[in-house]
């Protein structure tokens, strides 16, 4: 089967100046000898501005000190193929012609769609082949140019530190060869990439390139955009989910200092169903806009959304699971054997129900976007994970062609999936359309963000498991229910229908590696009036808690410790066993007064085991230390991997101990960090990361460290006080020590 179309040359040549030469869609050689690597992924703290250029520099044989970054234009060669290719819910242990054919087809479709998307822990995974090939292609072109000039065989030439060299002593810089190299056609199929033994950069713990600017304050995030003539906009959005605007008295605020206009952007967001109705107030300062927005008289048409509550949502979830004699309905994602938990003499049957709440993203940088609409053109300055989708949304709102929209992607002060959305882009463009050609920076308050997020879905899951007298697991039945992110995101962001099973709703349940002969894993989707969105580690974030907690329950019922119990169920999965053994060995024995909880979980292609060292102090759960082992394939930059694991532990522990969004009378009850807490520095555990050596291609890193954290902590709590915590966030029923 033919692979997707090439990803090395764009639809048009990269624009260059000052004597620079573009050798392909990813590499530009400067007249000063610098190498500009085209950056198609957004930097939101995950280190892609370091890891991705390493791939090009490795094959091009240049040191990282010679490399600069250049923002990618909107072009389909920069689309994310890995994301769509891995969308179908195949079990990881299932290979064969069907899966191969589906993934091949989806890769072809993704190449034609060309969606520029930073998410799903796919940045390095997706870039692994094309960016190395781009470096190798540029190197081959430069070598061929030198060989032509010297009348020697290209095979007799070598490269080092931005020079082509020959045994005769001749050498030429890449800059001097670039123009001639650009005219040489090299067959991509003839490229031979370096072997691991030849790597000089890949695998080294290089320092982050973005750190100095962030430390000094020179780094530019979305909120730092300052185009000339800038105006500011604050928003006032419907307080009730799904509410509309019945009336606005705009004249009441027009006389306030600096106010320029009041814009009802509800129509502009009709396509973005999660954002709801609202108004932007434009003023000469953001504080002036904020004060006017707060004073603006608005009558809201609350509608049916006013009846929404967390209690009612979970009641419906329970009713769905009660249907069909407790078997529920929905899609069966995986089954084997009889598909049921066994019962009978000498068999212990365990039943449990787990739940997880809605969660907000709570990124540190406030939601914002800067837009300018003038003479049929649109300019965007945005901290976005999806620049191509942002361009499409801006074009739609402004009524221009997408070719008339220019976007500058700035650093993201946290994404976690929230900036996969483009509601802020639609609002900003709608506001800028009424600003007489001046740019407008639209900024949400923290309260705006917390109460108008697209939330991690709430979920309810029931398990039935059985073990025999020897402690062998005989059966596993798991049925869960939640809303579907895909059913909402695909229509509002991509203009595609949302229907059918949603892999992200059941991931972490149906795809488990435990070798249980009889299992059935089903999930039912319930339409959600609450806006839902992708959240760091998506379905794995709660399903791992359900699955790894229940495995511990079965181990306890079997009279076994959770570690050997898991080992027996992973006998045919050596990579899982390796991370489990590494984490347990690294953790050692728990000190007096503390307990170790264990969880092992695979997500985004990587396998992670975590040991959480926990104590209970005055009725509060305290996590002191987390030892994490990860097999993520080839470790492109071990330093970044360790940082991502540390980040994931803090992020996951924030959710595990305090994250909860609740709804009453259609309103989100949490408004800021005082009632939606995130981990403080004094609460952060010591994190140790063990990277398992691997020759497999790189897999995800940004998200896999989140899912095992909550169950590891909960399993440690059970060891300490005997309380089995089955709901997130983790709260002790009564003070325990």
C-alpha positions as CSV (number, residue, x, y, z in Angstrom):
1,X,0.0,0.0,0.0
2,X,1.2,3.5,-0.9
3,X,2.0,5.7,2.1
4,X,0.3,9.1,2.5
5,X,1.5,11.9,0.2
6,X,4.9,13.3,1.0
7,X,5.3,15.7,3.9
8,X,8.5,17.4,3.0
9,X,7.5,20.0,0.4
10,X,4.6,22.4,0.9
11,X,2.0,23.6,-1.6
12,X,4.2,26.7,-2.1
13,X,7.8,27.6,-1.5
14,X,8.6,29.1,1.9
15,X,9.2,32.8,1.6
16,X,12.8,33.8,2.3
17,X,14.9,36.9,2.5
18,X,18.4,38.2,3.2
19,X,20.0,35.5,1.1
20,X,18.4,32.6,2.9
21,X,17.5,29.4,0.9
22,X,14.7,27.0,1.6
23,X,15.7,23.4,0.9
24,X,12.3,21.9,1.7
25,X,9.2,22.7,3.8
26,X,11.1,22.3,7.1
27,X,14.6,23.6,6.6
28,X,15.9,27.0,5.6
29,X,19.7,27.8,5.4
30,X,20.5,31.4,6.3
31,X,23.3,33.4,4.6
32,X,25.0,33.5,8.0
33,X,25.1,29.7,8.3
34,X,22.1,29.4,10.7
35,X,19.5,26.7,10.1
36,X,15.9,27.7,10.6
37,X,13.7,24.8,11.4
38,X,10.0,25.2,10.6
39,X,7.9,24.8,13.8
40,X,4.4,23.4,13.2
41,X,3.5,22.6,16.8
42,X,2.6,24.9,19.7
43,X,4.9,25.2,22.7
44,X,2.8,25.0,25.9
45,X,5.5,23.9,28.3
46,X,5.9,20.4,26.9
47,X,9.3,21.1,25.2
48,X,8.5,20.7,21.5
49,X,10.6,23.8,20.7
50,X,13.6,21.8,21.8
51,X,12.7,18.2,21.0
52,X,11.5,18.7,17.4
53,X,14.4,20.7,16.1
54,X,16.7,18.0,17.6
55,X,15.3,15.6,15.0
56,X,16.2,17.9,12.1
57,X,19.6,18.9,13.5
58,X,20.5,15.2,14.1
59,X,20.1,14.3,10.5
60,X,21.5,17.6,9.1
61,X,24.6,17.3,11.3
62,X,24.4,20.7,12.9
63,X,24.7,21.6,16.6
64,X,21.6,23.0,18.2
65,X,23.5,26.3,18.7
66,X,23.1,26.9,14.9
67,X,19.3,26.2,14.9
68,X,16.6,28.8,15.1
69,X,12.9,28.4,14.8
70,X,10.5,29.6,12.2
71,X,6.8,29.5,12.5
72,X,5.0,27.2,10.1
73,X,2.6,28.6,7.5
74,X,-0.8,27.1,7.2
75,X,0.0,24.1,4.9
76,X,-1.2,20.5,4.8
77,X,2.3,19.1,5.1
78,X,2.3,20.2,8.7
79,X,-1.0,18.4,9.6
80,X,-1.0,15.8,12.4
81,X,-1.4,12.3,11.0
82,X,-0.8,10.4,14.2
83,X,-3.9,11.8,15.9
84,X,-6.4,10.6,13.3
85,X,-4.6,7.4,12.6
86,X,-5.0,6.3,16.2
87,X,-8.7,7.3,16.5
88,X,-10.4,3.9,16.1
89,X,-10.8,1.9,19.3
90,X,-8.6,-1.1,18.5
91,X,-7.3,-3.1,21.4
92,X,-3.5,-2.6,21.7
93,X,-3.0,-6.4,21.5
94,X,-5.0,-6.6,18.3
95,X,-3.0,-6.5,15.0
96,X,-3.8,-7.6,11.6
97,X,-5.0,-6.6,8.1
98,X,-8.1,-4.8,9.3
99,X,-6.4,-2.6,11.8
100,X,-3.5,-2.0,9.4
101,X,-5.9,-1.0,6.6
102,X,-8.0,1.3,8.8
103,X,-4.9,3.1,10.1
104,X,-3.4,3.4,6.6
105,X,-6.7,4.9,5.3
106,X,-6.9,7.4,8.2
107,X,-3.3,8.5,7.7
108,X,-4.2,9.2,4.1
109,X,-7.3,11.2,5.1
110,X,-5.3,13.1,7.8
111,X,-2.7,14.1,5.2
112,X,-5.4,15.5,2.9
113,X,-7.1,17.3,5.8
114,X,-3.9,18.8,7.0
115,X,-5.1,19.8,10.5
116,X,-2.3,21.5,12.4
117,X,-3.0,20.1,15.9
118,X,-0.9,20.0,19.0
119,X,-2.4,17.5,21.4
120,X,-2.9,13.8,22.1
121,X,0.8,13.5,23.1
122,X,1.5,13.2,19.4
123,X,4.0,15.9,18.6
124,X,7.3,13.9,18.6
125,X,5.5,10.7,17.5
126,X,4.1,12.4,14.4
127,X,7.2,14.3,13.6
128,X,9.6,11.4,14.1
129,X,9.7,10.4,10.5
130,X,9.1,13.6,8.4
131,X,11.3,15.9,10.4
132,X,14.2,13.5,10.4
133,X,13.6,13.0,6.7
134,X,13.6,16.7,6.2
135,X,17.0,17.0,7.8
136,X,18.4,14.0,5.9
137,X,17.0,15.4,2.6
138,X,18.6,18.8,3.2
139,X,21.9,17.1,4.1
140,X,21.8,15.0,0.9
141,X,21.2,18.0,-1.2
142,X,24.1,19.9,0.3
143,X,26.4,17.0,-0.1
144,X,25.4,16.6,-3.7
145,X,26.1,20.3,-4.4
146,X,29.5,20.0,-2.9
147,X,30.3,16.8,-4.8
148,X,29.3,18.5,-8.0
149,X,31.6,21.5,-7.4
150,X,34.5,19.3,-6.4
151,X,33.8,16.6,-9.1
152,X,33.8,13.8,-6.5
153,X,31.4,11.1,-5.4
154,X,28.9,12.2,-2.8
155,X,29.7,9.0,-0.9
156,X,33.2,10.3,-0.4
157,X,31.9,13.4,1.4
158,X,31.0,13.8,5.1
159,X,29.2,16.4,7.1
160,X,30.0,18.0,10.5
161,X,28.8,21.1,12.3
162,X,27.3,22.8,9.2
163,X,30.1,21.9,6.8
164,X,30.5,19.4,4.0
165,X,34.0,17.9,4.1
166,X,36.2,15.7,1.8
167,X,39.2,13.6,2.6
168,X,41.3,15.8,0.3
169,X,40.9,18.6,2.8
170,X,38.3,20.6,1.0
171,X,35.3,21.9,2.9
172,X,32.4,24.1,2.3
173,X,29.8,25.7,4.6
174,X,26.1,24.9,4.2
175,X,25.5,28.6,3.6
176,X,27.9,28.6,0.6
177,X,26.3,25.5,-0.9
178,X,22.6,26.2,-0.2
179,X,21.7,28.0,-3.5
180,X,23.2,25.2,-5.6
181,X,21.7,22.6,-3.4
182,X,18.2,24.0,-3.8
183,X,18.4,23.1,-7.5
184,X,19.2,19.5,-6.9
185,X,16.5,16.9,-6.9
186,X,16.9,14.0,-4.5
187,X,14.7,11.0,-4.4
188,X,13.3,10.8,-0.9
189,X,13.1,7.0,-1.2
190,X,16.9,6.9,-1.4
191,X,17.4,8.6,1.9
192,X,19.1,6.6,4.6
193,X,18.5,7.8,8.1
194,X,21.0,7.5,10.9
195,X,21.1,4.5,13.1
196,X,21.0,4.9,16.8
197,X,24.7,4.2,17.0
198,X,25.3,7.3,14.9
199,X,23.1,9.7,16.9
200,X,24.8,12.7,18.5
201,X,21.7,14.6,19.7
202,X,18.8,12.2,20.0
203,X,18.9,10.6,23.4
204,X,20.8,13.4,25.1
205,X,19.3,15.4,28.0
206,X,19.6,18.8,26.2
207,X,18.5,21.9,28.0
208,X,15.2,23.5,27.0
209,X,15.6,26.3,24.5
210,X,12.6,28.3,25.8
211,X,13.7,28.4,29.4
212,X,16.0,31.5,29.4
213,X,13.4,33.7,27.8
214,X,10.7,32.5,30.3
215,X,13.1,33.2,33.2
216,X,14.0,36.6,32.0
217,X,10.5,37.6,31.1
218,X,11.3,38.0,27.4
219,X,9.0,35.2,26.3
220,X,5.9,36.2,24.4
221,X,2.7,34.5,25.3
222,X,-0.7,35.1,23.6
223,X,-1.6,37.7,26.2
224,X,1.6,39.6,25.4
225,X,0.6,40.6,21.9
226,X,0.9,44.3,21.4
227,X,0.1,45.4,17.8
228,X,-0.1,49.2,17.3
229,X,-3.4,50.8,18.1
230,X,-4.5,48.0,20.4
231,X,-8.0,48.1,22.0
232,X,-9.2,45.7,24.6
233,X,-12.3,43.6,25.1
234,X,-13.8,42.0,28.2
235,X,-16.7,39.5,28.0
236,X,-20.0,38.9,29.8
237,X,-21.3,35.4,29.1
238,X,-24.4,33.6,30.0
239,X,-24.4,32.5,33.6
240,X,-26.6,29.4,32.9
241,X,-25.5,26.7,30.5
242,X,-27.2,27.0,27.2
243,X,-28.9,30.4,28.0
244,X,-29.5,33.1,25.5
245,X,-29.8,36.8,25.5
246,X,-33.3,38.3,25.9
247,X,-32.3,42.0,26.1
248,X,-29.2,44.2,26.4
249,X,-29.1,47.9,27.4
250,X,-25.9,48.9,25.6
251,X,-26.5,52.6,26.1
252,X,-26.1,52.2,29.8
253,X,-22.3,51.7,29.5
254,X,-21.4,53.8,26.4
255,X,-20.6,56.8,28.6
256,X,-18.2,54.9,30.8
257,X,-14.5,55.9,30.4
258,X,-12.9,54.6,27.3
259,X,-15.8,52.4,26.1
260,X,-15.9,52.1,22.3
261,X,-18.5,49.5,21.5
262,X,-20.7,46.7,22.9
263,X,-20.8,43.6,20.6
264,X,-23.2,40.7,20.9
265,X,-21.1,37.8,19.7
266,X,-23.8,35.1,20.2
267,X,-24.4,34.8,16.4
268,X,-20.7,34.5,15.8
269,X,-20.6,31.5,18.1
270,X,-23.6,29.7,16.8
271,X,-21.3,27.1,15.3
272,X,-19.4,26.8,18.6
273,X,-22.1,25.2,20.7
274,X,-20.0,24.9,23.8
275,X,-19.5,28.6,24.2
276,X,-23.0,29.9,24.6
277,X,-24.3,33.5,24.3
278,X,-22.5,36.6,25.4
279,X,-21.3,40.1,24.8
280,X,-17.9,41.8,24.4
281,X,-17.3,45.4,25.6
282,X,-14.5,47.1,23.7
283,X,-12.5,49.9,25.5
284,X,-9.2,51.6,25.4
285,X,-8.0,49.7,28.5
286,X,-8.9,46.2,29.6
287,X,-9.9,47.3,33.1
288,X,-12.2,49.9,31.6
289,X,-13.7,47.1,29.4
290,X,-14.0,44.8,32.4
291,X,-15.8,47.5,34.5
292,X,-18.2,48.2,31.7
293,X,-19.0,44.5,31.1
294,X,-19.7,44.1,34.8
295,X,-22.1,47.0,34.8
296,X,-23.9,46.1,31.5
297,X,-27.6,45.4,32.0
298,X,-28.4,42.1,30.4
299,X,-31.6,40.0,30.7
300,X,-30.8,36.3,30.1
301,X,-33.2,33.7,28.7
302,X,-32.2,30.8,30.9
303,X,-34.3,28.1,29.2
304,X,-34.0,24.4,30.1
305,X,-30.4,24.7,31.2
306,X,-31.5,26.1,34.5
307,X,-32.7,22.6,35.5
308,X,-29.2,21.1,35.1
309,X,-27.4,19.8,38.2
310,X,-24.6,17.4,39.0
311,X,-27.0,15.3,41.1
312,X,-29.4,15.0,38.2
313,X,-26.7,14.1,35.8
314,X,-25.3,11.3,38.0
315,X,-28.9,10.1,38.6
316,X,-29.4,9.6,34.9
317,X,-26.0,7.9,34.6
318,X,-27.1,5.4,37.3
319,X,-30.4,4.8,35.6
320,X,-28.6,4.0,32.4
321,X,-26.4,1.4,34.2
322,X,-29.5,-0.1,35.9
323,X,-31.1,-0.8,32.6
324,X,-31.3,-4.4,31.2
325,X,-31.1,-6.0,34.6
326,X,-28.1,-4.0,35.6
327,X,-26.2,-4.8,32.3
328,X,-27.0,-1.4,30.8
329,X,-26.6,-0.9,27.1
330,X,-24.1,1.0,25.0
331,X,-21.2,-0.2,22.8
332,X,-19.1,-3.2,23.8
333,X,-15.6,-2.1,23.1
334,X,-13.9,-5.4,24.0
335,X,-15.0,-8.9,25.1
336,X,-13.3,-12.3,25.4
337,X,-14.3,-15.7,26.6
338,X,-17.8,-15.7,28.2
339,X,-17.6,-12.0,28.7
340,X,-18.9,-12.3,32.2
341,X,-17.6,-12.6,35.8
342,X,-17.9,-16.1,37.1
343,X,-19.9,-17.1,40.1
344,X,-20.2,-20.3,42.1
345,X,-18.7,-22.3,45.0
346,X,-15.3,-21.2,46.1
347,X,-15.6,-18.1,43.9
348,X,-15.5,-14.6,45.4
349,X,-17.5,-12.0,43.5
350,X,-16.7,-8.3,44.0
351,X,-18.9,-5.4,42.8
352,X,-18.0,-1.8,42.9
353,X,-19.1,1.5,41.6
354,X,-16.8,4.4,40.8
355,X,-17.4,8.0,39.8
356,X,-15.5,11.0,38.5
357,X,-16.6,14.6,38.3
358,X,-16.5,17.2,35.6
359,X,-13.1,19.0,35.6
360,X,-11.9,22.4,34.4
361,X,-8.6,23.0,32.6
362,X,-7.6,25.9,34.8
363,X,-4.6,26.9,32.7
364,X,-2.5,29.7,34.2
365,X,-2.6,32.0,31.2
366,X,-6.1,33.5,31.0
367,X,-8.1,32.7,27.9
368,X,-7.3,35.4,25.3
369,X,-7.0,36.2,21.6
370,X,-6.0,39.3,19.7
371,X,-7.5,40.0,16.3
372,X,-7.5,42.7,13.7
373,X,-10.0,42.9,10.8
374,X,-9.2,45.5,8.1
375,X,-9.8,45.7,4.3
376,X,-10.9,42.2,4.0
377,X,-8.0,40.7,5.9
378,X,-7.7,39.2,9.3
379,X,-4.7,39.0,11.6
380,X,-4.6,36.8,14.7
381,X,-2.2,36.7,17.6
382,X,-3.1,33.6,19.6
383,X,-1.9,31.0,22.0
384,X,-3.6,28.2,20.2
385,X,-3.1,24.4,19.9
386,X,-4.9,24.4,16.5
387,X,-3.7,27.2,14.2
388,X,-5.4,25.8,11.1
389,X,-8.8,25.5,12.9
390,X,-8.3,29.0,14.3
391,X,-7.8,30.3,10.8
392,X,-10.9,28.6,9.6
393,X,-13.0,30.0,12.4
394,X,-11.7,33.5,11.9
395,X,-12.5,33.3,8.2
396,X,-16.0,32.1,8.9
397,X,-16.7,34.9,11.5
398,X,-15.2,37.7,9.4
399,X,-16.7,36.4,6.1
400,X,-13.3,36.2,4.3
401,X,-11.4,33.4,2.6
402,X,-9.0,31.4,4.8
403,X,-6.1,32.6,2.6
404,X,-6.9,36.1,3.9
405,X,-6.3,35.2,7.5
406,X,-2.8,35.3,9.0
407,X,-2.0,33.8,12.4
408,X,1.0,34.3,14.7
409,X,1.1,31.5,17.2
410,X,2.6,32.7,20.5
411,X,3.7,30.6,23.5
412,X,0.8,29.0,25.5
413,X,0.7,29.6,29.2
414,X,-0.8,26.1,29.6
415,X,-3.1,24.3,27.2
416,X,-4.1,20.9,28.6
417,X,-6.7,20.7,25.7
418,X,-8.5,24.0,26.5
419,X,-6.7,25.7,23.6
420,X,-7.9,23.1,21.2
421,X,-11.0,25.2,21.2
422,X,-11.5,28.4,19.2
423,X,-14.3,30.1,21.0
424,X,-12.0,32.9,22.1
425,X,-10.9,33.3,18.4
426,X,-14.6,33.7,17.3
427,X,-15.2,36.2,20.0
428,X,-12.1,38.2,19.3
429,X,-12.8,38.4,15.5
430,X,-16.4,39.4,16.1
431,X,-15.2,42.2,18.4
432,X,-12.5,43.3,16.0
433,X,-14.9,43.4,13.1
434,X,-16.6,46.3,14.9
435,X,-13.3,48.2,15.8
436,X,-12.8,50.2,12.6
437,X,-9.7,48.3,11.6
438,X,-8.0,48.5,15.0
439,X,-6.7,45.3,16.7
440,X,-8.6,44.1,19.7
441,X,-7.2,41.9,22.5
442,X,-10.0,39.9,24.2
443,X,-9.2,38.6,27.7
444,X,-11.3,36.5,30.0
445,X,-11.2,36.7,33.7
446,X,-10.4,33.6,35.7
447,X,-14.1,33.5,36.7
448,X,-15.1,33.6,33.0
449,X,-12.8,30.7,32.3
450,X,-13.8,28.5,35.2
451,X,-17.5,28.9,34.6
452,X,-17.4,28.7,30.8
453,X,-14.9,26.0,30.1
454,X,-15.4,22.9,28.0
455,X,-15.1,20.3,30.8
456,X,-13.6,16.9,31.3
457,X,-16.7,14.6,31.2
458,X,-18.1,13.3,34.5
459,X,-18.4,9.5,34.5
460,X,-19.9,6.6,36.4
461,X,-18.6,3.0,36.1
462,X,-19.6,-0.3,37.6
463,X,-17.4,-3.4,37.9
464,X,-18.0,-7.0,38.7
465,X,-15.0,-9.3,39.1
466,X,-14.5,-12.8,40.4
467,X,-11.5,-14.7,41.8
468,X,-11.2,-18.4,42.6
469,X,-9.7,-19.9,45.8
470,X,-6.2,-19.7,44.3
471,X,-6.5,-16.0,43.6
472,X,-6.9,-16.3,39.9
473,X,-9.2,-13.8,38.2
474,X,-12.0,-15.6,36.5
475,X,-14.0,-12.8,35.0
476,X,-14.2,-9.0,34.6
477,X,-17.3,-7.0,33.7
478,X,-17.0,-3.2,33.4
479,X,-19.8,-0.9,32.2
480,X,-19.5,2.8,32.3
481,X,-21.4,5.9,31.2
482,X,-20.5,9.5,30.3
483,X,-20.9,12.2,27.8
484,X,-18.9,12.2,24.6
485,X,-16.2,14.8,23.8
486,X,-16.0,13.7,20.2
487,X,-19.8,14.2,19.6
488,X,-19.4,17.8,20.6
489,X,-15.8,18.7,19.4
490,X,-16.1,17.3,15.8
491,X,-19.1,19.4,14.9
492,X,-18.0,22.6,16.6
493,X,-14.4,22.6,15.7
494,X,-14.1,20.6,12.5
495,X,-17.6,20.9,11.0
496,X,-17.8,17.1,11.0
497,X,-20.6,14.9,12.4
498,X,-20.3,13.5,15.9
499,X,-21.8,10.0,16.2
500,X,-21.1,6.4,17.1
501,X,-18.7,5.0,19.7
502,X,-16.1,7.5,21.1
503,X,-12.7,5.9,21.8
504,X,-11.8,8.6,24.3
505,X,-14.9,7.7,26.5
506,X,-13.8,4.2,27.1
507,X,-10.0,4.4,26.7
508,X,-8.2,3.1,29.8
509,X,-11.0,0.5,30.3
510,X,-11.4,-1.5,27.1
511,X,-7.7,-1.4,26.2
512,X,-6.2,-2.8,29.4
513,X,-3.3,-5.3,29.2
514,X,-4.4,-7.6,32.1
515,X,-4.7,-11.1,30.8
516,X,-8.2,-12.1,32.0
517,X,-9.8,-14.8,30.0
518,X,-13.4,-13.7,30.5
519,X,-14.0,-10.0,30.1
520,X,-16.6,-7.6,28.8
521,X,-16.0,-3.8,28.7
522,X,-18.9,-1.6,27.5
523,X,-19.6,2.1,27.5
524,X,-22.7,4.1,27.0
525,X,-22.7,7.7,25.7
526,X,-25.3,10.1,27.2
527,X,-25.9,13.3,25.4
528,X,-24.5,16.1,27.5
529,X,-25.9,19.7,27.8
530,X,-22.7,20.5,29.6
531,X,-20.0,21.6,27.1
532,X,-17.3,18.9,27.0
533,X,-13.7,19.1,25.9
534,X,-10.4,17.3,25.7
535,X,-8.5,17.4,29.0
536,X,-5.0,16.2,29.7
537,X,-5.1,12.4,29.2
538,X,-8.8,12.6,28.3
539,X,-10.7,9.3,29.2
540,X,-7.6,7.7,30.7
541,X,-7.7,10.4,33.4
542,X,-10.6,8.8,35.1
543,X,-10.8,5.3,33.6
544,X,-7.4,4.4,34.9
545,X,-8.6,5.4,38.4
546,X,-11.6,3.0,38.0
547,X,-9.6,0.1,36.5
548,X,-6.5,0.3,38.7
549,X,-8.5,0.7,41.9
550,X,-10.7,-2.2,41.1
551,X,-7.7,-4.4,40.3
552,X,-6.5,-3.6,43.8
553,X,-9.9,-4.6,45.1
554,X,-9.6,-8.0,43.4
555,X,-6.1,-8.4,44.8
556,X,-7.4,-7.8,48.3
557,X,-10.2,-10.2,47.8
558,X,-7.7,-12.8,46.6
559,X,-5.5,-12.2,49.7
560,X,-2.6,-10.9,47.7
561,X,-0.5,-7.7,47.5
562,X,-1.3,-5.6,44.4
563,X,2.2,-5.9,42.9
564,X,2.5,-9.7,42.5
565,X,-1.2,-9.8,41.6
566,X,-0.5,-7.5,38.7
567,X,2.6,-9.4,37.7
568,X,0.6,-12.6,37.3
569,X,-1.9,-10.8,35.0
570,X,0.8,-9.2,32.9
571,X,2.9,-12.3,32.3
572,X,2.6,-11.9,28.5
573,X,3.3,-8.2,28.5
574,X,7.0,-7.8,29.2
575,X,7.1,-4.0,28.7
576,X,4.4,-3.6,31.3
577,X,6.2,-5.9,33.7
578,X,9.5,-3.9,33.2
579,X,8.0,-0.6,34.1
580,X,6.1,-2.1,37.1
581,X,9.3,-3.8,38.4
582,X,11.4,-0.6,37.8
583,X,9.0,1.6,39.7
584,X,8.6,-0.8,42.6
585,X,12.3,-1.4,42.9
586,X,13.0,2.4,42.7
587,X,10.5,3.1,45.5
588,X,11.9,0.6,47.9
589,X,10.1,0.1,51.2
590,X,7.7,2.7,52.6
591,X,8.9,4.5,55.8
592,X,7.0,4.0,59.0
593,X,3.6,5.8,59.0
594,X,3.4,5.8,55.3
595,X,2.2,3.4,52.6
596,X,3.0,2.7,49.0
597,X,0.2,2.5,46.5
598,X,0.8,1.1,43.0
599,X,-0.8,1.6,39.6
600,X,0.3,0.7,36.0
601,X,-1.4,2.0,33.0
602,X,-0.7,2.4,29.2
603,X,-1.9,5.4,27.3
604,X,-0.9,7.3,24.2
605,X,1.4,4.5,23.2
606,X,3.5,4.7,26.5
607,X,3.4,2.5,29.6
608,X,3.7,4.1,33.0
609,X,3.9,2.6,36.5
610,X,3.8,4.8,39.5
611,X,4.4,4.2,43.2
612,X,2.9,6.9,45.5
613,X,4.2,7.3,49.0
614,X,1.3,8.5,51.1
615,X,0.5,9.4,54.7
616,X,-2.6,10.6,56.4
617,X,-2.2,13.7,58.7
618,X,-5.1,15.0,60.6
619,X,-7.6,13.5,58.2
620,X,-5.8,14.9,55.1
621,X,-4.1,12.8,52.4
622,X,-0.5,13.8,51.9
623,X,1.6,12.5,49.0
624,X,5.3,12.7,49.8
625,X,7.0,11.0,46.9
626,X,6.1,9.5,43.5
627,X,8.4,7.1,41.7
628,X,7.4,6.8,38.1
629,X,8.8,4.4,35.4
630,X,7.9,5.1,31.8
631,X,8.5,3.2,28.6
632,X,7.8,5.7,25.9
633,X,9.9,4.2,23.1
634,X,13.1,6.0,22.1
635,X,13.7,8.8,24.6
636,X,14.5,11.8,22.3
637,X,15.3,14.1,25.2
638,X,15.4,12.4,28.7
639,X,15.4,15.8,30.4
640,X,12.1,16.8,28.8
641,X,10.6,13.4,29.6
642,X,11.4,13.9,33.3
643,X,10.0,17.4,33.3
644,X,6.8,16.1,31.7
645,X,6.4,13.4,34.2
646,X,6.9,15.9,37.1
647,X,4.3,18.2,35.5
648,X,1.9,15.3,35.0
649,X,2.2,14.2,38.7
650,X,1.4,17.7,39.9
651,X,-1.4,18.1,37.4
652,X,-2.9,14.7,38.2
653,X,-2.5,15.2,42.0
654,X,-4.3,18.5,41.8
655,X,-7.3,16.7,40.2
656,X,-7.1,13.7,42.5
657,X,-7.1,15.7,45.7
658,X,-9.2,18.8,44.8
659,X,-10.5,18.9,41.3
660,X,-14.3,19.0,41.0
661,X,-16.7,21.1,38.9
662,X,-20.3,20.9,40.2
663,X,-23.4,22.3,38.7
664,X,-26.5,23.7,40.4
665,X,-29.5,25.4,38.7
666,X,-27.5,25.3,35.5
667,X,-24.7,27.3,36.9
668,X,-21.1,26.2,37.5
669,X,-20.4,26.6,41.2
670,X,-16.6,26.9,41.1
671,X,-15.2,30.3,40.1
672,X,-11.5,30.5,40.9
673,X,-8.6,28.8,42.6
674,X,-10.1,29.3,46.0
675,X,-12.8,26.7,45.3
676,X,-11.0,24.8,42.5
677,X,-7.7,24.3,44.1
678,X,-4.5,23.3,42.4
679,X,-1.4,21.9,44.2
680,X,0.7,24.5,45.9
681,X,4.5,24.2,46.1
682,X,4.5,23.0,49.7
683,X,2.1,20.2,48.8
684,X,4.1,18.9,45.8
685,X,5.7,15.5,46.2
686,X,9.3,14.6,45.3
687,X,9.1,12.9,41.9
688,X,11.6,10.4,40.6
689,X,11.5,9.4,36.9
690,X,12.9,6.2,35.5
691,X,13.1,5.9,31.7
692,X,13.1,2.4,30.4
693,X,15.6,2.0,27.5
694,X,13.8,1.1,24.3
695,X,14.4,0.9,20.6
696,X,10.7,1.3,19.7
697,X,9.7,4.5,17.9
698,X,8.8,7.4,20.3
699,X,5.4,7.5,21.8
700,X,3.5,10.0,23.9
701,X,4.9,11.7,27.0
702,X,2.9,14.8,27.9
703,X,-0.2,12.9,29.2
704,X,0.7,9.3,30.2
705,X,2.0,10.4,33.6
706,X,-1.4,11.7,34.7
707,X,-3.7,8.5,34.7
708,X,-1.9,6.3,37.2
709,X,-1.5,8.9,39.9
710,X,-5.0,8.9,41.4
711,X,-5.3,5.1,41.7
712,X,-1.8,4.8,43.2
713,X,-2.7,7.4,45.9
714,X,-6.1,5.7,46.5
715,X,-4.5,2.3,46.8
716,X,-2.0,3.7,49.3
717,X,-4.9,5.2,51.4
718,X,-6.6,1.8,51.6
719,X,-3.4,0.3,53.0
720,X,-3.2,3.0,55.6
721,X,-6.7,3.1,56.9
722,X,-8.9,0.5,55.2
723,X,-11.0,3.1,53.4
724,X,-11.7,2.3,49.7
725,X,-12.1,5.6,48.0
726,X,-14.2,5.1,44.8
727,X,-15.0,8.7,44.0
728,X,-12.8,11.6,42.8
729,X,-11.6,13.8,44.2
730,X,-10.3,11.6,47.0
731,X,-11.9,12.4,50.3
732,X,-11.7,10.4,53.5
733,X,-15.1,9.6,55.0
734,X,-13.9,10.6,58.4
735,X,-10.7,11.6,60.0
736,X,-8.2,8.7,59.8
737,X,-4.6,8.4,60.9
